[in-house]
Amino acid sequence: MKALKTVAVALGITLGALVVIPLVVLAGLFVWLKLTEESDEEALELDQESA
């Protein structure tokens, strides 16, 4: 019975990791996209002023 509980806990942790890790990666990509988008807009504004 203890082995079954151990397997169930391990399976739960694995499934949780399979859900959490992609969400963390997507959140990181979203933040990176927002940060680079702002710097791209600043670069465009500088180009327009110099033209």
Residue pairs with C-beta under 8 A, 6 or more apart in sequence:
none
